[in-house]
Every structure is written in structure tokens, then in C-alpha cells.
């Protein structure tokens, strides 16, 4: 069976048509406060999204604003979020509503340890030189 991606029981088209007032009622207090008080911080980002929506452009939006709370009008859009080194592409779905952009662009990679390098430790002198 295909996974049904929804936000609080609403499918993506239903969530996308939510007004800002009804969306704020569904959010937790921390996200609601962030949207109300810090809207000035990412006003340019919201304006960019609105302009691209009107044009119907599909190119991703580059941003450094990792603390922006994902809004319903952003569903289906692509963002390039900076992780400190490079931009990572994120496709916004209904399940991401209420989260922040930075939660989906990881700043650290998974560490994979392997055999120690030559002269890495005292025990490595007994390993064969490659």
C-alpha cells in the first residue's frame, strides 16, 4: 500500500488551502510564536516564494534561513537550504508542515570509522602497508 502523507489528517491539497489563522491554531506554541514574532526575519523568503508561485517557476529557492517554519503555501516547492558548507535540496511535503527548514538539511555527516591509517596509533605499525 502506498503511504498517505498527511498533516494532522489533511492531505496535501487540503493543507495547502489552509488560511494562516487556521494553520496557526494547528501548530504547537513554539512554532506559532516563531511565526508571529519572527516573520520579519524571513519576510524576504516568504516574498520570494509568493513571486515564484505566481510565475509558476519550478527552480529551487536558495536560502540560508534555516529557522523558517514551513508554511502550507510552500507544499510542492523546492528549497536549497545551506548547511554550513553547501546547499542541500529539500522537496516540501505535507508531512513537513510545522517543522523548520534546517531540520531537513543536516549540518554533519555520518562518521564511518575504518582501519587506522599509517602512524595513526601505536598499534598501526603492525598493519601491512598498502
C-alpha positions as CSV (number, residue, x, y, z in Angstrom):
1,X,0.0,0.0,0.0
2,X,1.2,3.5,-0.8
3,X,2.0,5.7,2.2
4,X,-0.5,8.5,2.7
5,X,1.4,11.7,3.6
6,X,-0.8,14.0,5.6
7,X,-0.6,16.7,8.1
8,X,-3.0,16.2,11.1
9,X,-5.4,14.1,9.0
10,X,-5.4,16.5,6.0
11,X,-4.0,15.6,2.6
12,X,-1.5,17.9,0.8
13,X,-4.2,19.8,-1.3
14,X,-6.3,20.3,1.8
15,X,-3.4,21.5,3.9
16,X,-2.2,23.8,1.0
17,X,-5.5,25.6,1.1
18,X,-5.4,26.4,4.8
19,X,-5.5,30.0,5.8
20,X,-2.8,31.4,8.1
21,X,-5.2,31.8,11.0
22,X,-6.4,28.2,10.9
23,X,-2.9,26.9,10.3
24,X,-1.6,28.8,13.4
25,X,-4.3,27.0,15.5
26,X,-3.0,23.6,14.4
27,X,0.7,24.4,15.3
28,X,2.4,23.9,18.7
29,X,3.1,27.0,20.7
30,X,6.8,27.3,19.8
31,X,6.2,27.3,16.1
32,X,3.2,29.6,16.4
33,X,5.3,32.1,18.4
34,X,8.1,31.9,15.9
35,X,5.8,32.7,13.0
36,X,4.1,35.6,14.8
37,X,7.2,37.3,16.3
38,X,10.0,36.5,13.7
39,X,8.1,37.0,10.5
40,X,10.3,40.0,9.9
41,X,13.4,37.7,9.9
42,X,12.3,35.7,6.9
43,X,10.0,38.1,5.2
44,X,12.2,38.1,2.1
45,X,11.9,34.3,1.9
46,X,8.1,34.5,2.0
47,X,8.1,37.2,-0.7
48,X,10.3,35.0,-2.9
49,X,8.0,32.1,-2.5
50,X,5.0,34.1,-3.4
51,X,6.7,35.5,-6.5
52,X,7.7,32.1,-7.8
53,X,4.2,30.7,-7.0
54,X,2.7,33.4,-9.2
55,X,5.2,32.8,-12.1
56,X,4.8,29.0,-11.8
57,X,8.6,28.6,-11.7
58,X,9.9,25.2,-10.6
59,X,13.5,26.2,-9.8
60,X,14.6,25.7,-6.2
61,X,14.8,28.7,-3.8
62,X,18.3,29.2,-2.2
63,X,18.2,30.3,1.4
64,X,20.3,30.5,4.5
65,X,17.3,30.9,6.7
66,X,17.3,27.5,8.5
67,X,15.0,28.7,11.3
68,X,12.0,29.4,9.0
69,X,8.9,27.4,9.9
70,X,7.5,25.6,6.9
71,X,4.1,27.1,5.8
72,X,1.2,25.4,3.9
73,X,1.7,27.5,0.8
74,X,5.2,26.0,0.4
75,X,3.9,22.4,-0.3
76,X,5.3,21.1,-3.5
77,X,8.1,23.7,-3.7
78,X,11.9,23.0,-3.7
79,X,14.3,24.8,-1.4
80,X,18.1,24.8,-1.3
81,X,19.0,25.1,2.4
82,X,22.5,26.0,3.4
83,X,24.0,23.5,5.9
84,X,27.2,25.5,6.6
85,X,29.2,24.1,3.7
86,X,26.9,23.6,0.8
87,X,23.2,23.9,-0.3
88,X,21.1,20.8,0.1
89,X,17.8,20.4,-1.9
90,X,14.6,19.8,0.0
91,X,11.2,19.0,-1.5
92,X,8.5,20.2,0.8
93,X,5.6,17.7,1.5
94,X,2.6,17.9,3.8
95,X,4.4,15.9,6.5
96,X,7.0,18.6,6.9
97,X,4.5,21.3,7.9
98,X,5.3,22.9,11.3
99,X,8.9,21.9,11.2
100,X,11.8,24.2,10.3
101,X,13.8,24.1,7.1
102,X,17.0,23.4,9.0
103,X,15.7,20.1,10.3
104,X,15.9,18.6,6.8
105,X,19.4,19.9,5.9
106,X,21.8,18.1,8.2
107,X,24.9,20.0,9.2
108,X,27.0,16.9,10.0
109,X,27.6,13.7,8.1
110,X,27.6,10.2,9.4
111,X,31.0,9.2,10.6
112,X,32.3,5.9,9.3
113,X,35.3,4.6,11.1
114,X,37.6,2.1,9.4
115,X,41.0,0.8,9.9
116,X,43.5,3.3,11.4
117,X,45.9,5.0,8.9
118,X,49.6,4.5,8.9
119,X,51.2,6.1,12.0
120,X,47.7,6.8,13.4
121,X,48.3,4.8,16.6
122,X,51.0,2.8,18.1
123,X,49.2,-0.4,17.1
124,X,49.0,0.6,13.4
125,X,52.7,-0.1,12.9
126,X,51.9,-3.8,12.9
127,X,49.5,-3.4,9.9
128,X,50.6,-4.2,6.4
129,X,51.5,-1.1,4.4
130,X,49.1,-0.8,1.5
